[in-house]
Amino acid sequence: MTQHTPSAADASWLAREQLDTLPTAQVLDWLFNQDSLTRRLTRLSHDRFSVVPSAEGWQPLRDDECSALDLPPGSEGWVREVYLLGQDEPWVFARSVAGREALRDSGLHMDALGTRSLGELLFSNPAFDRGALRVRRYPAQWLPVQARTEGLWARRSRFSRGTLGILVAEVFLPAFWVALNAADLNNEEPS
């Protein structure tokens, strides 16, 4: 499980209009697309999509996560880290967190998801409202050791249902961009 307490500067998740330098149109499309990332990855991978849990459990949340969930700094929550695989390669690292009290009172059992996509669960349940997408270059120290790479684009949004807030961060790994570029070269429609 990755643990890091960021400084105030590390907590900079930005809206599209706040970006100093815009990435390419292709990167922007994947960062700010409101559709289900699971469904888009499934299409891009020609139905060779899977979820591989990396770590999950109760732990103190990072300060930027507490702030996004309106929790006091140092609050404990459920943390689920998974890899989203396309064609048997890790394409996205995802970290989902929810505060302890709200999750316990919600009836949602994040600990029972196994290899099921949390994103697909959230998108298939109309009771959840999705907040704005925010993006940043994800700090390498927040990634599991085997995935540590500087400068990877990540996006994050909050899904809410009543008092429950679930923060979902998705980090696009280098193998994803290679696969996307290969699909573009083959004139496949990835989106």
Secondary structure, DSSP 8 states (H G I E B T S, - for coil): -------GGGG--B-GGG-SS---HHHHHHHH--S-HHHHHHHHTTS-EEEEEEEEEEEE--HHHHHHTT--TT-EEEEEEEEEEETTEEEEEEEEEEEHHHHHHH---GGG-TTS-HHHHHHH-TT-EE---EEEEE-GGGS-GGG--TTEEEEEEEEEETTEEEEEEEEE-HHHHHHHHHHHHTT----
